[in-house]
Structures are given as structure tokens and as C-alpha cells.
Amino acid sequence: MSEKATDTPERSQRADRPERSERPGRQEPSGLLLRHPDGSSFRFDPGALCLELLPTGGPSPLAYFEVLREPADLVRWAEESRLPDGLGPGDGPCSGSRGGPGSGPGPVLVVSAGEVADARDLRDALWRLAEGHVEGTPPGPDDLATLNDAAAHPPLVARLTEGGDREWAPGGTGAGLLSTVARDAVELFTGTFAHRIRTCGAHGCRLLFVDTSRPGRRRWCSMERCGNRHKVRAHRARLTAAADQ
């Protein structure tokens, strides 16, 4: 946080460990649970898989919030993303990195150190492409090449089990994961909701989301954070105006 040494944390807040929020006995809320370095946390649903990669860090000042440093970090992100359950390390001592089995249930998602670097490159390109899309500026050729090269690899593969359930085919790789993310970005930038890709309306917040709601009036990355802060400021401004009359 998901989602800068100055005002940028307000926007690109990323969690030290972005994760899905769960409460026993209650329906799981949508979105990632992002933790800001100031100690606060909030739920953020960017509306698309490719935009969920952005709060893990980014170019320039966003690099301060980097969390994709080793294979286990990318595996963890996949587990906590909006991708269906089942992606994660297998049984063993290593966290899904190449050269050994992982630790935990589910098919192994094998990620190399080079693929982690590729993930950072793709994420940084997506930051520039998405912000450029919002601003109406043409995409940079290098960023387009990064996106299209990632999309050209075979994506992760889902399959149907004998019991009628969905599961991931074994042998998933970091390249397959990034291909799945890149293809999602291609669909987002060319699809029905491309005109609804937005930056949070709060000053200093750079988090991006796609508004898929029917009214199409979403303004904030999260009502828990930026939306609530706006309401508090507006309320204080009304009180001040009333007191001055």
C-alpha cells in the first residue's frame, strides 16, 4: 500500500502483506486488506486482477512500498488476489520457489527469482499504462512491449474435476501467472469498462480502480479511508462556515 515518501502513500498505499479480509461466521468482504505504514488498514477492491498487482509497489517514489522481493512474495500475492483459490505452494520447506516444493496446501505455483523481477517490470508498466489511460495520454512503446510480451506466454490453466469442482492444473509458473495478469489488463483496457478506470478522487492518493457498479459514480479507493476522510473534512467545513455566519 494493493496501493512515496510524501503524499503518495495516501494513494499507493500498499500492505506489508496485502490480504483478503476474513471474519469467522460472516461472508468474506470483497477486496484486499491493505495496511499503510502509518498503521491504519482499509479494504480496497480495484475491480480487476491486473489492478490488484499495483499496490505491491511501483516505479519512482512507489518503490518505497516494494513487497515483491522473492518468489514467496509473488506466490503469496497470487493466493491473496481475486484469482480462484488453489494457487499456492505445495507441501515442503520452500515457499514455492524453483528448486524445491513449497509449503502449504494446494498445487505448486513455481516461481523463479527472474519471474519476480518480471512481475515488478509488468507492475511498473501497468502503473504507467493505467495512469496514462486515465489521463488520456498514449501508451509508451516499452510499456506496451512489456505487457504484450507477458501476455504472449501460456496463462495459468483451470480444469474441471470429477467431482464437478474447479481447480488449477498443476505446473503453474510465474510466467503463467504474469500472462494471466497481462491478459486481464488487455481485456480491461479494451473492454466495456475501459472508460471507467479511475484514480481515487482524494488529493495525494494514486490508487487506481475500475468502477463496475451500475451507477458508475465511484470516487474513492475505499470509503473506509479516502471516502470517510472526505466526509469528515466536508462536515468540518460546514461547521466552520456555520460558525462564521
Phi, psi and chi 1 to 4 in degrees:
 res  aa     phi    psi   chi1   chi2   chi3   chi4
   1 MET       -      -  -44.0 -109.0  106.7      -
   2 SER       -      -   90.8      -      -      -
   3 GLU       -      -  -99.4  -65.7   71.7      -
   4 LYS       -  120.2  -35.2 -148.7 -104.7  177.7
   5 ALA   -87.0  -13.9      -      -      -      -
   6 THR  -114.6 -109.7   56.3      -      -      -
   7 ASP   -83.3  -12.9  -67.5  -23.2      -      -
   8 THR   -57.6  -34.9  -28.9      -      -      -
   9 PRO   -54.7  -27.7  -25.9   30.5      -      -
  10 GLU   -59.6  -28.9  -65.9  -71.0  -20.9      -
  11 ARG  -104.1  -51.1 -116.8 -176.9 -155.7  -80.2
  12 SER   -97.8   40.7 -151.9      -      -      -
  13 GLN   -59.1  134.1  -52.8   96.8  -32.4      -
  14 ARG  -128.3  150.3   70.1  136.5 -177.4   92.6
  15 ALA   -82.7  148.4      -      -      -      -
  16 ASP   -59.4  -28.0  -69.4  -27.9      -      -
  17 ARG  -147.3   89.9 -179.3  174.3  -66.9 -169.2
  18 PRO   -59.3  135.5  -19.5   29.5      -      -
  19 GLU  -151.5  159.1   60.3 -173.4   34.6      -
  20 ARG   -76.9  135.8  -65.3  -78.7  172.5 -178.3
  21 SER   -85.1  133.7  175.6      -      -      -
  22 GLU  -131.3  142.9  -60.5 -178.1   34.0      -
  23 ARG  -130.6  123.5  -64.6 -178.8 -177.0  178.5
  24 PRO   -55.7  134.1  -23.2   33.0      -      -
  25 GLY    80.6   -0.1      -      -      -      -
  26 ARG  -128.1  155.5  -60.4 -175.9   61.5  177.0
  27 GLN   -64.2  137.4 -177.1  177.3    2.8      -
  28 GLU   -66.9  125.1 -179.3  179.8  -19.3      -
  29 PRO   -64.4  152.7  -17.3   30.6      -      -
  30 SER   -81.1  153.8   61.3      -      -      -
  31 GLY    97.6  167.5      -      -      -      -
  32 LEU   -84.2  146.5  -60.7  168.6      -      -
  33 LEU   -93.8  108.7 -178.0   62.9      -      -
  34 LEU   -99.0  138.5  -55.4 -172.4      -      -
  35 ARG  -113.8  122.7  -64.5 -170.1 -179.4   92.1
  36 HIS   -85.7  149.7 -169.1  -88.7      -      -
  37 PRO   -57.7  -19.4  -28.6   36.7      -      -
  38 ASP   -78.4    0.9   65.3   11.1      -      -
  39 GLY    98.9  -13.0      -      -      -      -
  40 SER   -81.6  161.3   63.2      -      -      -
  41 SER  -140.2  154.5   63.1      -      -      -
  42 PHE  -159.0  158.7   61.4   98.8      -      -
  43 ARG   -92.3  134.7 -155.7  166.2  -68.4  115.2
  44 PHE  -135.9  121.6  170.5   55.7      -      -
  45 ASP  -116.3  104.0 -175.8    0.5      -      -
  46 PRO   -75.7  -11.4   28.1  -34.1      -      -
  47 GLY    87.7   -3.5      -      -      -      -
  48 ALA  -154.0  146.1      -      -      -      -
  49 LEU   -58.5  -46.8  173.3   66.1      -      -
  50 CYS   -61.9  -32.6   59.1      -      -      -
  51 LEU   -77.5  -18.2  -61.8 -178.0      -      -
  52 GLU   -70.2  -21.0  -75.7 -170.2  -28.8      -
  53 LEU   -74.1  -25.4 -173.4   60.6      -      -
  54 LEU   -63.5  -39.4  -56.4 -169.2      -      -
  55 PRO   -69.2    3.0  -21.9   34.9      -      -
  56 THR   -83.0   -0.2   63.2      -      -      -
  57 GLY   145.3 -151.2      -      -      -      -
  58 GLY   156.9 -177.0      -      -      -      -
  59 PRO   -77.0  162.3   28.4  -34.2      -      -
  60 SER    53.8 -127.4  -60.2      -      -      -
  61 PRO   -64.0  -21.1   21.5  -33.9      -      -
  62 LEU   -69.2  -16.9  -63.9  172.2      -      -
  63 ALA   -63.4  -19.4      -      -      -      -
  64 TYR   -60.0  -25.9  175.3   76.4      -      -
  65 PHE  -102.1   17.7  -59.6   92.7      -      -
  66 GLU   -57.5  132.0 -176.3   61.9   64.4      -
  67 VAL  -126.3  -10.4  -66.9      -      -      -
  68 LEU   -91.1   87.2  -61.8 -179.4      -      -
  69 ARG  -112.0  -24.4  -62.2 -174.8  177.4   88.6
  70 GLU  -146.9  165.8   56.6 -173.8   41.0      -
  71 PRO   -51.8  -40.5  -31.1   37.7      -      -
  72 ALA   -60.5  -30.1      -      -      -      -
  73 ASP   -67.4  -41.1  -62.8  -31.0      -      -
  74 LEU   -70.9  -37.5 -173.7   55.9      -      -
  75 VAL   -61.4  -44.0  172.5      -      -      -
  76 ARG   -61.9  -42.4 -176.5 -177.7  -56.7  114.5
  77 TRP   -59.7  -42.8  175.5   83.5      -      -
  78 ALA   -60.8  -41.4      -      -      -      -
  79 GLU   -63.4  -35.2  -68.4  177.9  -68.2      -
  80 GLU   -94.2   -3.3  -64.8  164.5   -6.7      -
  81 SER   -78.4 -177.9   75.2      -      -      -
  82 ARG   -80.0   -0.4   69.1 -160.7  -47.1  113.3
  83 LEU   -61.5  146.6  -73.5  168.3      -      -
  84 PRO   -56.7  152.5  -25.5   34.5      -      -
  85 ASP   -58.9  158.0  -69.1  -17.3      -      -
  86 GLY   116.2  -13.9      -      -      -      -
  87 LEU   -85.6  128.9  -82.8  177.3      -      -
  88 GLY   165.6  173.9      -      -      -      -
  89 PRO   -69.2  154.4   25.3  -33.2      -      -
  90 GLY   -90.1 -162.9      -      -      -      -
  91 ASP   -79.6  132.8  -62.7  -33.0      -      -
  92 GLY   147.5 -178.8      -      -      -      -
  93 PRO   -84.8  -20.1   29.4  -34.6      -      -
  94 CYS  -102.4  143.8  -60.2      -      -      -
  95 SER   -83.3   62.2  -59.5      -      -      -
  96 GLY    73.5   14.5      -      -      -      -
  97 SER   -87.4  160.9   59.1      -      -      -
  98 ARG   -65.1  146.0  -69.5 -163.0 -169.2  -80.4
  99 GLY   101.9    0.4      -      -      -      -
 100 GLY  -178.6  163.6      -      -      -      -
 101 PRO   -70.2  166.1   26.2  -33.4      -      -
 102 GLY   -94.1 -168.4      -      -      -      -
 103 SER  -125.1  125.2   58.8      -      -      -
 104 GLY   119.6  173.4      -      -      -      -
 105 PRO   -79.7  165.0   31.3  -36.0      -      -
 106 GLY    96.2  163.9      -      -      -      -
 107 PRO   -59.6  149.5  -19.2   30.5      -      -
 108 VAL   -74.3  133.5  174.9      -      -      -
 109 LEU  -106.3  108.8  176.9   60.8      -      -
 110 VAL   -92.9  121.2 -178.2      -      -      -
 111 VAL  -127.5  133.3  175.4      -      -      -
 112 SER   -98.4  165.6   70.6      -      -      -
 113 ALA   -62.4  -36.9      -      -      -      -
 114 GLY   -63.7  -35.1      -      -      -      -
 115 GLU   -72.2  -28.0  -72.6  166.2  -25.1      -
 116 VAL   -65.3  -43.1  177.9      -      -      -
 117 ALA   -62.0  -39.3      -      -      -      -
 118 ASP   -63.7  -37.3  -68.2  -20.0      -      -
 119 ALA   -63.6  -41.3      -      -      -      -
 120 ARG   -64.9  -41.1  -67.7 -167.0  -65.1  -95.0
 121 ASP   -62.4  -44.1  -70.2  -17.9      -      -
 122 LEU   -64.4  -43.8  175.5   60.0      -      -
 123 ARG   -60.2  -45.6  179.2 -156.9   57.6 -149.9
 124 ASP   -63.6  -38.9  -68.0   -0.9      -      -
 125 ALA   -64.2  -40.2      -      -      -      -
 126 LEU   -64.7  -37.2  -74.3  172.5      -      -
 127 TRP   -56.6  -50.5  -96.1  112.6      -      -
 128 ARG   -67.9  -40.1  -69.7 -174.9  -71.7  -94.4
 129 LEU   -65.7  -43.7  -70.7  168.3      -      -
 130 ALA   -69.4  -44.6      -      -      -      -
 131 GLU   -65.9  -37.3  -70.4 -171.7  -38.4      -
 132 GLY   -64.6  -38.0      -      -      -      -
 133 HIS   -61.7  -43.5  179.4   88.7      -      -
 134 VAL   -63.7  -39.6  171.6      -      -      -
 135 GLU   -82.8  -10.1  -64.4  165.9    0.0      -
 136 GLY    79.9   23.1      -      -      -      -
 137 THR   -98.3  147.1   58.1      -      -      -
 138 PRO   -63.7  146.9  -19.1   31.0      -      -
 139 PRO   -69.0  144.9   23.9  -32.9      -      -
 140 GLY   -74.0  142.8      -      -      -      -
 141 PRO   -61.2  -36.4   18.6  -30.2      -      -
 142 ASP   -66.7  -40.0  -69.1  -17.6      -      -
 143 ASP   -68.6  -38.1  -67.9  -28.8      -      -
 144 LEU   -61.9  -42.4  -81.2  179.6      -      -
 145 ALA   -63.8  -41.3      -      -      -      -
 146 THR   -61.2  -45.1  -62.3      -      -      -
 147 LEU   -64.9  -49.2  175.0   65.0      -      -
 148 ASN   -70.0  -33.7  -68.2  -29.9      -      -
 149 ASP   -64.3  -41.3  -72.7  -10.7      -      -
 150 ALA   -65.8  -40.5      -      -      -      -
 151 ALA   -68.3  -21.9      -      -      -      -
 152 ALA   -73.4  -18.6      -      -      -      -
 153 HIS   -75.7  156.6  -72.2   84.7      -      -
 154 PRO   -62.0  134.2  -22.4   33.6      -      -
 155 PRO   -80.9  176.0   33.1  -36.8      -      -
 156 LEU   -61.7  147.2  -62.7  174.2      -      -
 157 VAL  -116.5  129.7  176.4      -      -      -
 158 ALA  -100.7  154.4      -      -      -      -
 159 ARG  -145.6  164.3   64.0 -176.1 -176.4 -178.0
 160 LEU   -99.2  132.4 -175.8   66.9      -      -
 161 THR   -88.1  169.4   68.0      -      -      -
 162 GLU   -63.3  -28.6  -68.4 -178.3   -2.5      -
 163 GLY   -82.5    3.7      -      -      -      -
 164 GLY    84.5   12.6      -      -      -      -
 165 ASP   -96.5  164.3  -62.4  -39.7      -      -
 166 ARG   -99.7  138.3 -177.4 -167.2 -171.2  -75.7
 167 GLU  -146.8  162.3   70.2  175.8   12.9      -
 168 TRP   -84.7  136.9  -66.9  104.9      -      -
 169 ALA   -65.9  141.2      -      -      -      -
 170 PRO   -65.9  162.1   23.2  -32.8      -      -
 171 GLY    90.2   16.7      -      -      -      -
 172 GLY   -64.8  141.6      -      -      -      -
 173 THR  -122.7  167.3   64.7      -      -      -
 174 GLY   -61.4  -37.8      -      -      -      -
 175 ALA   -63.5  -39.1      -      -      -      -
 176 GLY   -65.9  -39.2      -      -      -      -
 177 LEU   -62.4  -46.4  173.1   63.1      -      -
 178 LEU   -67.5  -33.1  -61.6 -176.8      -      -
 179 SER   -63.2  -42.3  175.1      -      -      -
 180 THR   -61.5  -41.9  -58.5      -      -      -
 181 VAL   -65.7  -45.6  172.2      -      -      -
 182 ALA   -64.4  -40.8      -      -      -      -
 183 ARG   -65.5  -35.3  -67.8  176.4 -174.8 -143.3
 184 ASP   -62.8  -38.7 -179.5   74.3      -      -
 185 ALA   -65.9  -41.6      -      -      -      -
 186 VAL   -59.1  -44.3  172.0      -      -      -
 187 GLU   -64.8  -39.1  -67.5  -59.7  -43.2      -
 188 LEU   -65.4  -48.5  176.2   62.4      -      -
 189 PHE   -69.3  -18.8  -69.3  134.9      -      -
 190 THR  -114.3    1.0   61.3      -      -      -
 191 GLY   -95.8 -169.1      -      -      -      -
 192 THR   -60.7  -32.8  -54.5      -      -      -
 193 PHE  -103.0   16.9  -67.5  102.6      -      -
 194 ALA   -59.0  -34.4      -      -      -      -
 195 HIS   -76.4   -5.4   66.6  -68.6      -      -
 196 ARG  -106.7   13.5  -67.8 -139.0 -166.3  148.5
 197 ILE   -75.2  126.2  -57.5  172.2      -      -
 198 ARG  -139.3  161.4  -62.5  171.7 -172.2  156.5
 199 THR  -100.3  144.4  -60.3      -      -      -
 200 CYS   -51.7  140.6  176.6      -      -      -
 201 GLY   -76.5   -4.8      -      -      -      -
 202 ALA   -79.2  141.3      -      -      -      -
 203 HIS   -62.1  129.1  175.2   71.8      -      -
 204 GLY    86.5   -4.3      -      -      -      -
 205 CYS  -100.7  127.2 -179.4      -      -      -
 206 ARG  -107.2    4.3  -69.7  177.7   59.9 -173.1
 207 LEU   -60.7  136.6  -77.4  174.3      -      -
 208 LEU  -108.1  146.1  -70.3  141.5      -      -
 209 PHE  -149.5  163.8   59.8   85.5      -      -
 210 VAL  -113.1  127.4   53.5      -      -      -
 211 ASP   -87.1  105.2 -177.7    1.2      -      -
 212 THR  -102.0    9.3   58.0      -      -      -
 213 SER   -71.2  155.8   67.0      -      -      -
 214 ARG   -62.7  -45.7 -178.4  173.4  -63.4  179.5
 215 PRO   -68.1  -31.2  -17.9   31.0      -      -
 216 GLY    71.5   32.9      -      -      -      -
 217 ARG  -114.1   19.2  -65.4 -166.7  -66.8  -92.4
 218 ARG   -66.1  134.2  179.7  177.7  172.9 -176.6
 219 ARG  -117.5  -28.0  -66.6  179.6   59.4 -169.4
 220 TRP  -113.5  152.8  -44.0  109.7      -      -
 221 CYS   -61.8  -39.8   60.8      -      -      -
 222 SER  -155.8  132.5  170.4      -      -      -
 223 MET   -66.6  -25.1  -79.2  -56.0  -60.0      -
 224 GLU   -65.6  -28.7  -69.8 -177.5   54.2      -
 225 ARG  -113.7  -84.1 -172.8  172.2  178.2   85.6
 226 CYS   -67.6  -38.9  -70.2      -      -      -
 227 GLY   -63.4  -43.6      -      -      -      -
 228 ASN   -66.8  -38.9 -174.8   60.6      -      -
 229 ARG   -63.1  -38.0  -71.2  177.5  173.4 -178.0
 230 HIS   -64.1  -43.9  172.1   77.6      -      -
 231 LYS   -62.3  -40.5  -70.6  169.3   62.0  176.5
 232 VAL   -65.1  -45.1  169.5      -      -      -
 233 ARG   -62.6  -42.2  -75.8 -166.7  -66.7  -92.5
 234 ALA   -64.2  -39.4      -      -      -      -
 235 HIS   -64.6  -43.8  177.4   66.8      -      -
 236 ARG   -63.2  -38.3  -71.3  174.1  177.1  169.8
 237 ALA   -65.2  -38.2      -      -      -      -
 238 ARG   -65.9  -41.1  -71.8 -167.3  -64.0  -90.8
 239 LEU   -63.4  -41.8  -67.1  177.2      -      -
 240 THR   -64.5  -43.2  -60.2      -      -      -
 241 ALA   -63.5  -40.5      -      -      -      -
 242 ALA   -65.6  -39.1      -      -      -      -
 243 ALA   -68.2  -28.7      -      -      -      -
 244 ASP   -80.5  -13.9  -69.2  -19.0      -      -
 245 GLN   -77.4      -  -69.7  178.4   -4.8      -
